[in-house]
Amino acid sequence: MHEECGVFGVFGVENAFETVLTGLSSLQHRGQEGCGVAFTEASGTLSVSKGPGLVSRVFPEGKRHAPSCRCAIGHVRYGTSGGRETENIQPFLFSRHGCRYALAHNGNFVNAEELKGMLGKSGALFLSSSDSEIAGHMIAAEGPGRKGIDEGSVRRALNRIEGAFSLLVLTPDRLYACRDKNGFRPLSVGRLGKGFVVSSETCALRAAGAEFERDVLPGEVIEIGEDGLRSSFYSLDRRNAMCAMEYIYFARPDSDIEGINVHAFREESGKILFEESPVRADLVTGVPDSGLSAAIGFSKASGIPLETALVKNGYVGRTFIQPTQSLREAGVRMKLSAVRSVVQGKSVVVLDDSIVRGTTSRQIARMLREAGATGIHMRITSPPLRHPCFYGIDISSDTELISSRMGAEEVRRCIEVDSLAFLSEEGLLRAGRRTDLCMACFNASYPTVLYSHDPENGKV
Ligand code: AMP
């Protein structure tokens, strides 16, 4: 399973259900396959409502049955290899000694197989193929005596899970917001009236009318109750290994991740890319959406005018996970198109966030040439993607990564452009004024042990 999802939680707020839906709509870019909300009913019991598709499809306005509740958590799912099965849609509900709790998770565990084997032996039944269900069982397994679950069970469970998780657990009277000890995925807390909200990205806090309070720290478990927030850490072994692809590609430009605005990060990476790999051309353009901020930076640094040479059809779904190459190519052409009046007779610098298989870049180059461009210079705001990610990004095997098979010159020929340059790892860190990021997909420096995923074990 490889998932890049979004979570949103609300505690102590009137219309919590509606507020979660507002939050999830602002996190929709993190997952479109399915979504759901778990909420505390007036009787104190937890229920869940979920289904496949966009938030607006699963919870259509007008037909929306919005239970009145003050606490709820929600999830948008981006699943690939696990398929679109409804059983993988979150939040998941669990019960321990009659006490229900719900869980929503973004990320991937690297010791999922090991934990699943262990839990299976002690009788746990799995209804989905998702890592997140493992976390729910782990919390139950660590529960105190013949009672429900508490903060200790959450901390003990998390301490045995290795990998990436930004995770919410809702009990009838508590909300736990937890981040893994490497801090791979973002998670922020906001204040809404006298209550609290927790979100994968800060853009959703604002949409819900909340004020940013602070980020959940790596390794932190924030317990939210009627008496306010309580912080503790499940591990002493903590570091800052935020996933670089969150800044490069996944997050919305109006989100701030660990205090750095994503748009500003991308604009700066465009500037640095010009310093590292300058080029002369008639115009600069960005591949919507994530290349747009970088194109602004490249244009400012180079003095080359910024133009809209590519437009995106916002109504087309994801092309990235189409099963065949020809479907992926057709998908890119449906999603993007070149503006002939802008590019005809011009040499163009194109800013994009990454090259995975090379499909998008090659299609863009062909489109621009068909529209009359005389030169195409591709500038990529990430280093070459060479290694699989085990922390929740949808790149599971290095054979599908063009840069793991070819050097930059060969990739340039393959995507049919006149020049190609990637941002350096140092440039990437400099763009965010950071000394630390997880860049394992560029340099194979994995912040965790990989368990059965370790190539030495022959499983990758
Ligand atoms: P490709 O066409 O296979 O080279 O993919 C490159 C495009 O996919 C880039 O323009 C990105 O916008 C997008 N992309 C990069 N990483 C991912 C990912 N993990 N999941 C989905 N799309 C991605």
Residues whose N, C-alpha, C, O or C-beta is under 5 A from the ligand:
A	BS01	AMP	F320 D352 S354 I355 V356 R357 G358 T359 T360 S361 I393 D394 I395
